[in-house]
Amino acid sequence: MTIYNLPKDLLGPGAATMDEVHIRCYTSDQNSHKNKIVLSQNMINLLVSGTKTIVYPDSTAMVRAGELVVLSAGNILTSELLTDGGAFSSVLFYFSNEVLNRFLIKYASLLPGVISNSNRQSFQIFRQDTFIKQFIASIKALLAESKELPNSIRLLKIEELLLYLLHADPERFRAIQVLSSDREQLHLKKVVESHIGQQITVDELAFICHMSVSTFKRRFSEIYHTTPQKWLLSRKLELAAELLGSAEESPSEIYLKVGYQNHSSFTEAFRKHFGTTPSQYQQARLNVLL
């Protein structure tokens, strides 16, 4: 299984760190099917010829020649289809969240404040108008002169492109930012809630979410309005209470299923949370059901 890490794989073995913006012209003379791509930066793909299909966890985008697509960082599957008698060709921009954040701060006054749920998608596709086509031509001309553009030029060109997309359709551009936040939130919630019954630390959860511990705690608080420790404790005990509703479950075994290392610590935590021991709680529940 080949997994492509972009734009890292484009930089070569000698590159120690990634710049904030990378620009590449890409051409292929072969069809491809479901390449596994890990995008470590956001990407704008300006399609010159051919057709590109991008598969997300929740949706699929098809981009045709004469369109461009804005993608947030993450894991995707991509397929490329050549045009009749031609090649697949595109101009690619990779850019960091820091670049995007600085842009949003700088042009905050141009952004609409409210985005309807119907406008939230896993991607945003724009038609290439005359300006965009001329913009693509200017990028190709620059890259023809110098394969690697100076950082100042790359930053200027991504700002020019983002600003034009914002000018062309402010609401759709804003939806891209809302989407990015939603996807990060969904990922964090999936990671946390799938590990409720396991012995796992906050540090480990932060690592799985690709966040520092401080960032993870801040994002967690924004979503759940409490600390990770308090939320996990409450959810573990609520899960234990659900299991205790069955006569087939034993309090002396349930503690392992909810991520406790020993029975005594589980019993004490349960008593503090529910005001009764697991055995007493189970007996009371079963008496009600009889």
HULIN-V860481 format. One record per residue. N is the residue number from 1. RES is the residue in one letter. OMEGA is omega in whole degrees, 0 to 359 (none if undefined). D_FIRST is the distance of its C-alpha to the first C-alpha in Angstrom with 1 decimal. Layout:
((N,RES,OMEGA,D_FIRST) (N,RES,OMEGA,D_FIRST))
This chain:
((1,M,178,0.0) (2,T,176,3.8) (3,I,181,6.5) (4,Y,177,9.9) (5,N,184,12.9) (6,L,6,16.0) (7,P,186,18.6) (8,K,183,17.8) (9,D,179,15.6) (10,L,190,18.7) (11,L,180,21.1) (12,G,185,20.3) (13,P,183,20.5) (14,G,184,24.2) (15,A,181,24.1) (16,A,181,25.2) (17,T,177,25.3) (18,M,172,24.6) (19,D,181,27.6) (20,E,181,28.5) (21,V,173,28.0) (22,H,180,25.9) (23,I,181,26.7) (24,R,166,24.8) (25,C,184,25.4) (26,Y,178,22.4) (27,T,177,22.7) (28,S,178,20.4) (29,D,180,21.8) (30,Q,172,18.8) (31,N,176,17.8) (32,S,185,14.3) (33,H,174,12.9) (34,K,170,11.4) (35,N,179,9.6) (36,K,185,8.5) (37,I,170,11.4) (38,V,179,13.1) (39,L,178,16.8) (40,S,174,18.8) (41,Q,174,21.9) (42,N,183,23.4) (43,M,168,23.1) (44,I,180,25.5) (45,N,178,24.3) (46,L,188,27.3) (47,L,181,26.4) (48,V,178,28.6) (49,S,182,27.5) (50,G,180,25.0) (51,T,180,23.5) (52,K,176,20.7) (53,T,182,19.5) (54,I,183,18.3) (55,V,175,17.3) (56,Y,176,18.5) (57,P,187,18.9) (58,D,182,22.4) (59,S,180,22.7) (60,T,178,21.6) (61,A,173,23.1) (62,M,183,23.8) (63,V,182,25.0) (64,R,177,27.1) (65,A,183,28.8) (66,G,176,31.7) (67,E,172,30.0) (68,L,180,28.3) (69,V,177,26.2) (70,V,183,26.3) (71,L,172,23.2) (72,S,182,23.3) (73,A,180,20.7) (74,G,180,18.0) (75,N,180,14.6) (76,I,169,14.4) (77,L,180,12.7) (78,T,174,14.4) (79,S,181,15.5) (80,E,181,18.0) (81,L,181,20.8) (82,L,171,23.2) (83,T,182,27.0) (84,D,176,29.1) (85,G,182,29.7) (86,G,181,28.2) (87,A,171,25.2) (88,F,185,23.1) (89,S,178,24.7) (90,S,173,24.9) (91,V,187,26.2) (92,L,172,24.1) (93,F,170,25.7) (94,Y,182,23.9) (95,F,186,26.4) (96,S,175,26.8) (97,N,180,28.5) (98,E,177,31.5) (99,V,180,32.1) (100,L,180,32.0) (101,N,179,34.3) (102,R,178,36.8) (103,F,182,36.9) (104,L,177,37.6) (105,I,183,40.4) (106,K,185,41.9) (107,Y,182,42.1) (108,A,182,42.5) (109,S,181,45.8) (110,L,185,44.0) (111,L,175,41.7) (112,P,186,42.8) (113,G,186,43.2) (114,V,177,42.2) (115,I,179,39.2) (116,S,180,39.3) (117,N,182,36.5) (118,S,181,36.2) (119,N,182,35.0) (120,R,181,32.1) (121,Q,179,28.7) (122,S,181,25.1) (123,F,174,25.6) (124,Q,181,28.7) (125,I,179,29.2) (126,F,171,32.2) (127,R,176,33.9) (128,Q,176,34.5) (129,D,183,38.3) (130,T,180,40.3) (131,F,182,39.8) (132,I,179,36.0) (133,K,176,36.0) (134,Q,177,38.4) (135,F,178,36.3) (136,I,179,33.3) (137,A,179,35.7) (138,S,178,36.8) (139,I,179,33.3) (140,K,179,32.6) (141,A,179,36.0) (142,L,181,35.4) (143,L,176,32.1) (144,A,179,33.8) (145,E,183,36.3) (146,S,184,34.0) (147,K,179,30.2) (148,E,182,30.1) (149,L,175,32.7) (150,P,182,34.8) (151,N,181,33.8) (152,S,179,37.0) (153,I,180,36.3) (154,R,178,32.8) (155,L,180,34.3) (156,L,183,37.1) (157,K,178,35.0) (158,I,177,32.7) (159,E,178,35.9) (160,E,181,37.5) (161,L,180,34.6) (162,L,181,34.5) (163,L,179,38.3) (164,Y,178,38.5) (165,L,177,36.1) (166,L,179,38.1) (167,H,184,41.3) (168,A,182,40.1) (169,D,185,39.1) (170,P,184,39.8) (171,E,180,39.0) (172,R,178,35.6) (173,F,179,34.7) (174,R,180,35.9) (175,A,177,33.7) (176,I,182,30.6) (177,Q,177,31.9) (178,V,180,32.7) (179,L,181,29.3) (180,S,178,27.7) (181,S,180,30.0) (182,D,181,29.4) (183,R,178,25.6) (184,E,179,26.0) (185,Q,180,28.7) (186,L,180,26.7) (187,H,180,23.8) (188,L,181,26.4) (189,K,179,28.1) (190,K,180,25.1) (191,V,184,24.3) (192,V,187,28.0) (193,E,177,28.9) (194,S,181,26.1) (195,H,183,27.2) (196,I,184,31.0) (197,G,182,31.4) (198,Q,176,29.5) (199,Q,184,30.9) (200,I,183,29.4) (201,T,177,31.0) (202,V,178,31.4) (203,D,181,29.8) (204,E,177,26.7) (205,L,179,26.6) (206,A,179,27.0) (207,F,180,24.1) (208,I,179,21.7) (209,C,181,23.2) (210,H,179,22.5) (211,M,167,26.3) (212,S,181,29.1) (213,V,181,31.4) (214,S,178,34.2) (215,T,179,32.1) (216,F,181,30.7) (217,K,180,34.3) (218,R,180,35.7) (219,R,179,33.2) (220,F,180,33.6) (221,S,179,37.4) (222,E,183,37.2) (223,I,189,35.3) (224,Y,177,37.1) (225,H,174,40.4) (226,T,179,40.4) (227,T,177,38.8) (228,P,182,35.5) (229,Q,181,37.6) (230,K,182,40.2) (231,W,180,37.8) (232,L,178,35.7) (233,L,181,38.9) (234,S,182,40.3) (235,R,177,37.3) (236,K,182,37.0) (237,L,175,40.6) (238,E,175,40.5) (239,L,177,37.7) (240,A,180,40.0) (241,A,177,42.9) (242,E,180,41.0) (243,L,180,40.2) (244,L,177,43.8) (245,G,179,44.9) (246,S,179,44.0) (247,A,181,46.4) (248,E,180,43.5) (249,E,179,42.2) (250,S,178,43.8) (251,P,181,44.3) (252,S,179,43.8) (253,E,184,40.2) (254,I,185,39.3) (255,Y,178,39.1) (256,L,182,35.9) (257,K,180,34.3) (258,V,170,35.0) (259,G,175,33.9) (260,Y,183,37.2) (261,Q,179,37.5) (262,N,186,41.0) (263,H,185,43.4) (264,S,180,46.2) (265,S,177,44.2) (266,F,182,42.9) (267,T,180,46.4) (268,E,179,47.9) (269,A,180,45.4) (270,F,181,45.8) (271,R,179,49.6) (272,K,184,49.6) (273,H,186,47.5) (274,F,179,49.2) (275,G,180,52.6) (276,T,179,52.3) (277,T,177,50.5) (278,P,180,47.6) (279,S,179,49.9) (280,Q,179,52.6) (281,Y,181,50.2) (282,Q,180,48.9) (283,Q,180,52.4) (284,A,179,53.6) (285,R,182,50.7) (286,L,178,51.3) (287,N,179,55.0) (288,V,183,54.5) (289,L,182,52.4) (290,L,none,55.2))
